[in-house]
Amino acid sequence: MTYGAIALIAGTAAAMDALAAQSAAGFFIATALAGSGFGASFQGAVRTVLPTAKAHERAGVLSVAFVVSYLAMGLPAIAAGYLLTRQGNVIATAREFGAMVMTLAVLAMYGAVRKRKGV
């Protein structure tokens, strides 16, 4: 999960830089890095939660994990679309969205590190 958070933060920051530089290649490379971070984070979350569930509870736990994951991806995208209609500036909206993604990734990484240390 730590790699996932770091890759998500670095990939999102690089994507914002690529947008500012108007570099399509940089943007695609950065989004690949951010995507690998999201995938690793999701896999880490499932590996953390699923073993704690009893055999007959695993389907329900996994279902909840997927619903939370889709909401975590979908609601910010809806909010970004709403902001875009209000601001009309796709670059500013992307920067705000990227800042929120990085902030949430830092919080997730902090939580993962605290859990690992047993705090």
MDAnalysis code that builds the backbone (N, CA, C; Angstrom):
import MDAnalysis as mda
import numpy as np

u = mda.Universe.empty(357, n_residues=119, atom_resindex=np.repeat(np.arange(119), 3), trajectory=True)
u.add_TopologyAttr("name", ["N", "CA", "C"] * 119)
u.add_TopologyAttr("resid", np.arange(1, 120))
u.add_TopologyAttr("resname", ["MET", "THR", "TYR", "GLY", "ALA", "ILE", "ALA", "LEU", "ILE", "ALA", "GLY", "THR", "ALA", "ALA", "ALA", "MET", "ASP", "ALA", "LEU", "ALA", "ALA", "GLN", "SER", "ALA", "ALA", "GLY", "PHE", "PHE", "ILE", "ALA", "THR", "ALA", "LEU", "ALA", "GLY", "SER", "GLY", "PHE", "GLY", "ALA", "SER", "PHE", "GLN", "GLY", "ALA", "VAL", "ARG", "THR", "VAL", "LEU", "PRO", "THR", "ALA", "LYS", "ALA", "HIS", "GLU", "ARG", "ALA", "GLY", "VAL", "LEU", "SER", "VAL", "ALA", "PHE", "VAL", "VAL", "SER", "TYR", "LEU", "ALA", "MET", "GLY", "LEU", "PRO", "ALA", "ILE", "ALA", "ALA", "GLY", "TYR", "LEU", "LEU", "THR", "ARG", "GLN", "GLY", "ASN", "VAL", "ILE", "ALA", "THR", "ALA", "ARG", "GLU", "PHE", "GLY", "ALA", "MET", "VAL", "MET", "THR", "LEU", "ALA", "VAL", "LEU", "ALA", "MET", "TYR", "GLY", "ALA", "VAL", "ARG", "LYS", "ARG", "LYS", "GLY", "VAL"])
u.atoms.positions = np.array([
    [0.821, -1.194, 0.000],
    [0.000, 0.000, 0.000],
    [0.870, 1.265, 0.000],
    [2.036, 1.165, 0.631],
    [2.918, 2.338, 0.666],
    [3.414, 2.679, -0.733],
    [3.848, 1.654, -1.500],
    [4.259, 1.910, -2.883],
    [3.105, 2.546, -3.655],
    [1.911, 2.021, -3.467],
    [0.750, 2.532, -4.186],
    [0.505, 4.001, -3.917],
    [0.574, 4.381, -2.658],
    [0.352, 5.796, -2.310],
    [1.444, 6.685, -2.901],
    [2.694, 6.216, -2.798],
    [3.809, 7.015, -3.337],
    [3.686, 7.147, -4.853],
    [3.389, 6.044, -5.536],
    [3.259, 6.093, -6.997],
    [2.060, 6.952, -7.414],
    [0.975, 6.891, -6.655],
    [-0.189, 7.719, -6.972],
    [0.131, 9.200, -6.801],
    [0.824, 9.535, -5.734],
    [1.207, 10.939, -5.501],
    [2.167, 11.406, -6.592],
    [3.214, 10.632, -6.865],
    [4.206, 11.018, -7.872],
    [3.579, 11.085, -9.265],
    [2.746, 10.104, -9.605],
    [2.107, 10.095, -10.916],
    [1.152, 11.252, -11.105],
    [0.405, 11.582, -10.064],
    [-0.527, 12.713, -10.159],
    [0.232, 14.025, -10.286],
    [1.286, 14.187, -9.496],
    [2.108, 15.403, -9.604],
    [2.732, 15.517, -10.988],
    [3.231, 14.403, -11.510],
    [3.833, 14.416, -12.846],
    [2.787, 14.714, -13.916],
    [1.574, 14.210, -13.733],
    [0.505, 14.505, -14.696],
    [0.158, 15.995, -14.693],
    [0.140, 16.594, -13.505],
    [-0.131, 18.036, -13.431],
    [0.979, 18.835, -14.111],
    [2.217, 18.394, -13.921],
    [3.342, 19.060, -14.596],
    [3.245, 18.887, -16.110],
    [2.867, 17.690, -16.555],
    [2.742, 17.438, -17.990],
    [1.626, 18.277, -18.601],
    [0.543, 18.466, -17.848],
    [-0.530, 19.340, -18.341],
    [-0.025, 20.765, -18.505],
    [0.721, 21.243, -17.509],
    [1.254, 22.609, -17.583],
    [2.225, 22.757, -18.750],
    [3.006, 21.709, -19.022],
    [3.982, 21.741, -20.117],
    [3.356, 21.368, -21.460],
    [2.089, 20.979, -21.447],
    [1.364, 20.542, -22.641],
    [2.088, 19.380, -23.337],
    [2.520, 18.414, -22.518],
    [3.241, 17.246, -23.022],
    [2.331, 16.028, -22.970],
    [1.870, 15.583, -24.133],
    [0.991, 14.410, -24.177],
    [1.730, 13.156, -23.732],
    [2.964, 12.983, -24.184],
    [3.741, 11.797, -23.804],
    [3.974, 11.781, -22.297],
    [4.347, 12.919, -21.734],
    [4.551, 13.004, -20.288],
    [3.281, 12.709, -19.518],
    [2.166, 13.183, -20.046],
    [0.877, 12.947, -19.384],
    [0.543, 11.456, -19.366],
    [0.731, 10.773, -20.496],
    [0.412, 9.344, -20.552],
    [1.341, 8.516, -19.662],
    [2.613, 8.867, -19.607],
    [3.545, 8.163, -18.728],
    [3.169, 8.402, -17.266],
    [2.834, 9.646, -16.944],
    [2.455, 9.980, -15.568],
    [1.170, 9.269, -15.149],
    [0.196, 9.192, -16.057],
    [-1.043, 8.507, -15.699],
    [-0.827, 7.006, -15.556],
    [0.132, 6.450, -16.293],
    [0.466, 5.031, -16.113],
    [1.065, 4.809, -14.720],
    [1.921, 5.704, -14.285],
    [2.502, 5.608, -12.943],
    [1.414, 5.748, -11.880],
    [0.541, 6.740, -12.044],
    [-0.553, 6.933, -11.088],
    [-1.488, 5.720, -11.080],
    [-1.747, 5.158, -12.235],
    [-2.600, 3.974, -12.324],
    [-1.990, 2.774, -11.637],
    [-0.668, 2.602, -11.767],
    [-0.017, 1.489, -11.067],
    [-0.107, 1.701, -9.562],
    [-0.034, 2.956, -9.143],
    [-0.178, 3.257, -7.720],
    [-1.572, 2.965, -7.214],
    [-2.581, 3.326, -8.008],
    [-3.950, 3.041, -7.602],
    [-4.183, 1.538, -7.530],
    [-3.697, 0.811, -8.517],
    [-3.864, -0.642, -8.524],
    [-3.184, -1.305, -7.336],
    [-1.966, -0.877, -7.030],
    [-1.250, -1.444, -5.884],
    [-1.959, -1.098, -4.579],
    [-2.479, 0.110, -4.479],
    [-3.207, 0.509, -3.272],
    [-4.472, -0.311, -3.096],
    [-5.195, -0.516, -4.187],
    [-6.430, -1.297, -4.106],
    [-6.120, -2.740, -3.715],
    [-5.097, -3.312, -4.333],
    [-4.716, -4.683, -3.998],
    [-4.285, -4.776, -2.535],
    [-3.546, -3.794, -2.061],
    [-3.132, -3.787, -0.659],
    [-4.316, -3.675, 0.282],
    [-5.286, -2.855, -0.089],
    [-6.482, -2.703, 0.751],
    [-7.260, -4.011, 0.816],
    [-7.421, -4.673, -0.316],
    [-8.147, -5.948, -0.340],
    [-7.380, -6.993, 0.470],
    [-6.060, -7.032, 0.311],
    [-5.254, -7.999, 1.060],
    [-5.257, -7.709, 2.557],
    [-5.510, -6.485, 2.933],
    [-5.579, -6.133, 4.344],
    [-6.928, -6.509, 4.948],
    [-7.991, -6.258, 4.209],
    [-9.344, -6.434, 4.742],
    [-9.845, -7.871, 4.610],
    [-9.623, -8.490, 3.480],
    [-10.216, -9.802, 3.204],
    [-9.801, -10.901, 4.188],
    [-8.553, -11.010, 4.588],
    [-8.191, -12.090, 5.515],
    [-8.856, -11.981, 6.893],
    [-9.306, -10.797, 7.254],
    [-9.945, -10.639, 8.564],
    [-11.386, -11.140, 8.566],
    [-11.957, -11.354, 7.396],
    [-13.342, -11.820, 7.291],
    [-13.391, -13.343, 7.332],
    [-14.457, -13.852, 7.922],
    [-14.682, -15.300, 7.922],
    [-15.083, -15.731, 6.516],
    [-14.970, -17.010, 6.243],
    [-15.230, -17.534, 4.895],
    [-16.606, -17.136, 4.376],
    [-17.630, -17.206, 5.202],
    [-18.983, -16.878, 4.745],
    [-19.226, -15.370, 4.635],
    [-18.288, -14.542, 5.113],
    [-18.428, -13.083, 5.047],
    [-17.626, -12.466, 3.908],
    [-16.757, -13.238, 3.283],
    [-15.826, -12.670, 2.302],
    [-16.510, -12.039, 1.100],
    [-17.568, -12.656, 0.606],
    [-18.265, -12.085, -0.555],
    [-18.840, -10.716, -0.210],
    [-19.442, -10.597, 0.957],
    [-20.001, -9.313, 1.378],
    [-18.934, -8.263, 1.595],
    [-17.825, -8.666, 2.220],
    [-16.728, -7.731, 2.469],
    [-16.138, -7.248, 1.143],
    [-15.938, -8.158, 0.224],
    [-15.394, -7.784, -1.078],
    [-16.362, -6.884, -1.840],
    [-17.654, -7.162, -1.726],
    [-18.661, -6.310, -2.377],
    [-18.603, -4.887, -1.836],
    [-18.503, -4.761, -0.522],
    [-18.408, -3.431, 0.089],
    [-17.126, -2.736, -0.357],
    [-16.029, -3.476, -0.430],
    [-14.766, -2.882, -0.873],
    [-14.889, -2.334, -2.291],
    [-15.565, -3.075, -3.167],
    [-15.744, -2.600, -4.543],
    [-16.674, -1.386, -4.601],
    [-17.739, -1.382, -3.822],
    [-18.647, -0.232, -3.813],
    [-17.911, 1.016, -3.328],
    [-17.161, 0.882, -2.238],
    [-16.401, 2.017, -1.716],
    [-15.377, 2.489, -2.746],
    [-14.722, 1.544, -3.411],
    [-13.732, 1.902, -4.424],
    [-14.371, 2.669, -5.588],
    [-15.497, 2.173, -6.079],
    [-16.161, 2.866, -7.186],
    [-16.673, 4.236, -6.770],
    [-17.176, 4.356, -5.548],
    [-17.586, 5.674, -5.061],
    [-16.387, 6.602, -4.931],
    [-15.265, 6.050, -4.457],
    [-14.056, 6.858, -4.310],
    [-13.540, 7.363, -5.652],
    [-13.788, 6.600, -6.721],
    [-13.376, 7.047, -8.054],
    [-14.448, 7.919, -8.707],
    [-15.705, 7.559, -8.495],
    [-16.792, 8.225, -9.206],
    [-17.190, 9.582, -8.658],
    [-17.310, 9.695, -7.339],
    [-17.766, 10.962, -6.764],
    [-16.811, 12.127, -7.037],
    [-15.483, 11.935, -6.909],
    [-14.594, 13.045, -7.264],
    [-14.691, 13.435, -8.745],
    [-14.912, 12.462, -9.615],
    [-15.060, 12.782, -11.040],
    [-16.329, 13.596, -11.282],
    [-17.398, 13.256, -10.578],
    [-18.634, 14.048, -10.690],
    [-18.407, 15.454, -10.158],
    [-17.715, 15.565, -9.020],
    [-17.411, 16.884, -8.460],
    [-16.550, 17.701, -9.424],
    [-15.568, 17.052, -10.054],
    [-14.719, 17.760, -11.018],
    [-15.539, 18.234, -12.215],
    [-16.454, 17.398, -12.681],
    [-17.330, 17.814, -13.785],
    [-18.190, 18.995, -13.410],
    [-18.696, 18.988, -12.195],
    [-19.505, 20.113, -11.718],
    [-18.665, 21.385, -11.669],
    [-17.449, 21.271, -11.095],
    [-16.573, 22.442, -11.016],
    [-16.206, 22.951, -12.405],
    [-16.006, 22.040, -13.333],
    [-15.655, 22.450, -14.688],
    [-16.776, 23.264, -15.316],
    [-18.032, 22.862, -15.075],
    [-19.140, 23.635, -15.640],
    [-19.235, 25.016, -15.003],
    [-18.793, 25.148, -13.759],
    [-18.829, 26.441, -13.068],
    [-17.641, 27.324, -13.453],
    [-16.454, 26.725, -13.548],
    [-15.243, 27.504, -13.826],
    [-14.987, 27.659, -15.318],
    [-15.232, 26.590, -16.054],
    [-14.968, 26.620, -17.483],
    [-13.500, 26.463, -17.838],
    [-12.662, 26.172, -16.857],
    [-11.227, 26.057, -17.097],
    [-10.787, 24.637, -16.746],
    [-10.541, 23.834, -17.767],
    [-10.204, 22.428, -17.535],
    [-8.862, 22.267, -16.820],
    [-7.902, 23.127, -17.086],
    [-6.585, 23.016, -16.445],
    [-6.704, 23.316, -14.953],
    [-7.432, 24.366, -14.590],
    [-7.612, 24.695, -13.173],
    [-8.362, 23.582, -12.447],
    [-9.371, 23.019, -13.094],
    [-10.118, 21.919, -12.491],
    [-9.225, 20.699, -12.317],
    [-8.392, 20.401, -13.299],
    [-7.471, 19.269, -13.202],
    [-6.477, 19.471, -12.064],
    [-5.994, 20.688, -11.891],
    [-5.062, 20.972, -10.791],
    [-5.740, 20.777, -9.435],
    [-6.967, 21.267, -9.304],
    [-7.698, 21.100, -8.047],
    [-7.972, 19.621, -7.778],
    [-8.364, 18.898, -8.812],
    [-8.626, 17.466, -8.686],
    [-7.351, 16.731, -8.300],
    [-6.242, 17.059, -8.968],
    [-4.959, 16.435, -8.665],
    [-4.498, 16.721, -7.244],
    [-4.708, 17.951, -6.789],
    [-4.331, 18.298, -5.414],
    [-5.139, 17.484, -4.412],
    [-6.413, 17.282, -4.689],
    [-7.245, 16.486, -3.788],
    [-6.810, 15.023, -3.799],
    [-6.504, 14.483, -4.969],
    [-6.035, 13.090, -5.059],
    [-4.744, 12.917, -4.263],
    [-3.819, 13.846, -4.410],
    [-2.549, 13.738, -3.695],
    [-2.750, 13.873, -2.189],
    [-3.630, 14.757, -1.766],
    [-3.917, 14.923, -0.339],
    [-4.496, 13.641, 0.246],
    [-5.458, 13.052, -0.453],
    [-6.058, 11.811, 0.035],
    [-5.057, 10.662, 0.037],
    [-4.160, 10.622, -0.943],
    [-3.134, 9.582, -0.974],
    [-2.163, 9.736, 0.197],
    [-1.824, 10.969, 0.545],
    [-0.952, 11.205, 1.703],
    [-1.642, 10.723, 2.980],
    [-2.927, 11.024, 3.114],
    [-3.670, 10.570, 4.289],
    [-3.741, 9.037, 4.348],
    [-3.953, 8.402, 3.209],
    [-3.993, 6.934, 3.163],
    [-2.637, 6.343, 3.530],
    [-1.565, 6.948, 3.028],
    [-0.230, 6.455, 3.344],
    [0.056, 6.632, 4.834],
    [-0.342, 7.743, 5.394],
    [-0.171, 7.986, 6.822],
    [-0.911, 6.929, 7.638],
    [-2.140, 6.614, 7.234],
    [-2.911, 5.584, 7.924],
    [-2.275, 4.215, 7.805],
    [-1.733, 3.895, 6.647],
    [-1.085, 2.594, 6.443],
    [0.178, 2.483, 7.287],
    [0.949, 3.541, 7.365],
    [2.176, 3.527, 8.164],
    [1.832, 3.411, 9.645],
    [0.820, 4.123, 10.089],
    [0.398, 4.027, 11.499],
    [-0.070, 2.627, 11.834],
    [-0.816, 2.022, 10.915],
    [-1.315, 0.659, 11.165],
    [-0.152, -0.321, 11.228],
    [0.821, -0.141, 10.350],
    [1.983, -1.043, 10.323],
    [2.775, -0.938, 11.630],
    [2.857, 0.263, 12.179],
    [3.593, 0.457, 13.426],
    [2.752, 0.045, 14.637],
    [1.465, -0.222, 14.421],
    [0.609, -0.638, 15.521],
    [0.113, 0.495, 16.391],
    [0.066, 1.693, 15.835],
    [-0.403, 2.864, 16.603],
    [-1.897, 2.970, 16.526],
])
